[in-house]
Amino acid sequence: MTEAYSDFAAVYDTLMDNIPYDEWFSYLHELLTEYGINSGIITELGCGTGSITERLAKSGYDMIGIDNSPSMLDIAESKKSDNNSSSLYLCQDMREFELYGTVAACISICDSINYITESDELLTVFKLVNNYLDPKGIFIFDFNTKHYYRDIVADATIAEDREDISFIWDNYYDDENDINELSLNIFVKENDNLYRKYEELHLQKGYTLSEIKELIEKSGLKFVAAYDAFTKTPADDNCERIYIIARENGK
């Protein structure tokens, strides 16, 4: 199997066309403005194909998108060209990302945080975010909870058959290590009605809210709020996806 989001990149937007990106953007933009981020530079960690990055760029922010998949960033660059934006895309691992200076805000959504499967590495990510935020800058990110992986999608199989593309999505949850293994098989129609098969393995860790809050405090960031995704309802471990707001709190 290949590295996550390599072969998948070419068909990612096609298969994810059920995601309401406009609604996700509106919610994120509301949070940013609520916490005083009306302009300035924003960095998105795990920006993927730039769907959210380019929406934020269009709304007036100076965007930096960071992802470790060159294939995903190629598509993001195409969207940048179509949008005639000045977004800067960097191929970097979020566990060791580097910026030229500080930024007003940092965001990371679409459960990119869950791909950091070691707590000490996630702590490093949070420390880097705190280091690159402006004084009192804001960090907004989401994550899928342990409840989501263990109780909702564990041992589930999702399949979809379209005219030119199909996929089979198998989940297995390792309860001992809190790791969700997602085996993805993609079938893309090519010439002469033949299909090419691509295989990828995605590993994500299920975190509890208390674990995330502890890592935030250890990193130097200040925990501000946790919401059940796309609401203003205070989050708990019965939520499937949680949005976190944290603030820079000194270097």
C-alpha positions in Angstrom: 0.0 0.0 0.0 1.2 3.5 -0.7 1.6 6.5 1.6 -1.6 8.2 2.6 -2.9 10.9 0.1 -0.5 10.0 -2.7 -2.7 8.1 -5.2 -5.8 9.3 -3.4 -4.9 13.0 -4.1 -6.0 12.7 -7.8 -9.5 11.7 -6.9 -9.8 13.2 -3.4 -12.1 16.1 -4.4 -14.2 13.9 -6.5 -14.9 11.4 -3.7 -15.2 14.2 -1.1 -17.8 16.1 -3.0 -20.3 15.4 -0.3 -18.4 17.6 2.2 -20.2 20.9 2.7 -17.0 23.0 2.4 -19.0 26.3 2.2 -20.7 25.5 5.5 -17.4 24.4 7.1 -15.8 27.6 5.9 -18.7 29.8 7.3 -18.4 28.2 10.7 -14.6 28.6 10.7 -14.8 32.2 9.5 -17.3 32.9 12.2 -14.9 31.6 14.9 -12.0 33.5 13.5 -13.9 36.8 13.5 -15.4 36.1 17.0 -11.8 35.9 18.3 -10.7 39.0 16.5 -9.0 37.6 13.5 -10.5 39.8 10.8 -7.4 40.1 8.6 -3.7 39.1 8.5 -1.7 35.9 7.9 -3.3 32.5 8.6 -1.5 29.2 8.3 -3.4 26.0 7.6 -1.8 22.8 8.7 -2.9 19.8 6.7 -4.4 22.0 4.0 -4.8 19.1 1.5 -6.1 20.3 -1.9 -6.7 23.9 -0.6 -10.5 23.8 -0.5 -10.6 25.8 2.8 -7.3 27.7 2.2 -8.6 29.2 -1.0 -12.0 30.1 0.5 -10.2 32.0 3.3 -7.9 33.7 0.8 -10.9 34.8 -1.2 -12.4 36.3 2.0 -9.3 38.5 2.4 -6.8 36.6 4.5 -3.1 36.1 3.5 -2.9 32.3 3.5 -0.1 29.8 4.0 -1.1 26.2 3.3 1.1 23.4 4.7 0.8 19.7 3.8 3.3 16.8 3.5 1.7 15.5 0.3 3.2 16.9 -2.9 0.3 15.4 -4.9 -2.3 17.2 -2.8 -0.4 20.5 -3.0 -0.2 20.2 -6.8 -4.0 20.4 -6.8 -4.0 23.2 -4.3 -1.7 25.2 -6.6 -4.2 24.7 -9.5 -7.0 26.1 -7.3 -4.7 29.0 -6.4 -4.3 29.8 -10.1 -8.0 29.5 -10.7 -8.7 31.8 -7.7 -5.9 34.2 -8.7 -4.9 34.3 -5.1 -1.5 34.9 -3.5 -1.6 31.8 -1.2 1.7 30.3 -0.3 1.8 26.5 -0.3 4.7 24.7 1.5 5.4 20.9 1.4 6.2 20.3 5.1 5.4 17.9 7.9 3.4 19.7 10.5 5.6 18.0 13.2 8.5 20.1 12.0 7.0 23.0 10.0 8.9 26.3 9.6 7.6 29.8 8.9 9.4 33.0 8.0 7.7 34.8 10.9 4.6 34.8 13.1 1.0 34.6 12.0 -2.3 36.0 13.3 -3.9 32.5 13.4 -3.3 28.9 12.7 -6.0 26.4 11.7 -6.1 22.7 11.1 -9.4 21.0 10.2 -10.7 17.8 8.5 -9.2 15.7 11.3 -5.6 16.4 10.2 -4.6 16.4 13.9 -5.7 12.7 14.2 -2.9 11.7 11.8 -0.4 12.6 14.5 -0.6 9.2 16.3 2.0 9.8 19.0 1.1 12.2 21.9 4.7 13.5 22.2 4.7 14.4 18.5 1.3 16.2 18.8 2.8 18.1 21.7 5.6 19.2 19.3 3.0 20.4 16.8 1.3 22.5 19.5 4.6 23.9 20.7 5.5 24.9 17.1 2.0 26.6 16.7 2.5 28.6 19.9 6.0 29.6 18.7 4.7 30.9 15.3 1.6 32.7 16.6 1.5 36.4 17.1 1.1 37.5 20.7 -2.4 36.3 21.7 -2.8 34.8 18.3 -5.5 32.1 17.8 -5.2 28.4 17.0 -8.4 26.6 15.8 -8.4 22.9 15.0 -10.7 20.0 15.0 -10.2 16.3 15.8 -12.2 13.1 15.7 -12.8 11.6 19.2 -12.0 8.2 20.5 -15.8 7.7 20.7 -16.1 8.3 16.9 -13.5 5.8 16.0 -14.3 3.2 18.6 -18.1 3.4 18.6 -19.2 4.8 15.2 -16.8 3.6 12.5 -14.9 0.7 14.0 -15.0 -2.4 11.8 -17.2 -0.6 9.3 -16.9 -0.9 5.6 -18.0 1.9 3.3 -18.3 1.4 -0.5 -19.4 3.6 -3.3 -19.7 2.8 -7.0 -19.8 5.7 -9.5 -19.6 5.7 -13.3 -15.8 6.2 -13.5 -14.6 5.6 -10.0 -15.4 3.3 -7.1 -13.9 2.8 -3.7 -14.0 0.4 -0.7 -13.2 1.9 2.7 -12.5 -0.6 5.5 -12.0 0.5 9.1 -10.4 -1.4 12.0 -10.0 0.2 15.4 -7.2 -1.0 17.7 -8.7 -0.2 21.1 -5.5 -1.0 23.0 -3.5 1.7 21.1 -6.5 3.9 20.1 -5.5 3.7 16.5 -8.0 3.6 13.6 -6.7 1.8 10.5 -8.4 2.8 7.3 -7.7 0.6 4.3 -8.7 2.4 1.1 -9.0 0.7 -2.2 -9.8 3.0 -5.2 -10.8 1.8 -8.7 -10.4 4.4 -11.4 -11.7 3.8 -14.9 -9.1 4.3 -17.7 -9.0 3.6 -21.4 -10.8 0.5 -22.9 -13.1 0.2 -19.8 -10.2 -1.0 -17.7 -9.9 0.0 -14.1 -6.7 0.8 -12.3 -6.6 -0.1 -8.6 -4.9 2.1 -6.0 -4.4 1.1 -2.3 -3.6 3.3 0.6 -3.5 2.8 4.4 -4.4 5.7 6.7 -3.7 5.6 10.4 -5.4 8.0 12.8 -5.4 8.2 16.6 -8.5 8.7 18.7 -8.0 11.3 21.4 -10.2 12.3 24.3 -10.9 15.9 25.1 -8.9 15.7 28.3 -5.9 14.4 26.5 -6.0 17.3 24.0 -6.5 19.9 26.7 -3.5 18.5 28.6 -1.3 18.7 25.6 -2.4 22.2 24.9 -1.5 23.4 28.4 1.9 21.6 28.2 2.7 23.3 24.9 2.4 26.8 26.3 -0.8 27.5 24.5 -3.9 28.6 26.6 -7.0 26.5 26.2 -10.0 28.8 25.4 -13.0 26.7 24.3 -14.1 23.3 22.9 -17.3 23.0 20.8 -19.2 20.1 19.4 -18.4 20.6 15.7 -20.3 23.3 13.8 -22.1 24.4 16.9 -21.4 26.6 20.0 -22.4 23.7 22.3 -19.7 22.9 24.8 -18.0 19.6 23.8 -17.5 16.4 25.7 -16.3 12.9 24.9 -19.7 11.9 23.5 -19.1 14.2 20.5 -17.8 12.7 17.3 -15.8 15.7 16.2 -14.7 18.6 18.4 -13.4 22.1 17.5 -10.8 23.5 19.8 -9.9 27.2 20.2 -6.5 27.9 21.9 -4.5 31.1 22.3 -0.8 32.0 22.2 0.3 32.4 25.8 4.0 33.4 25.6 7.0 31.7 24.1 
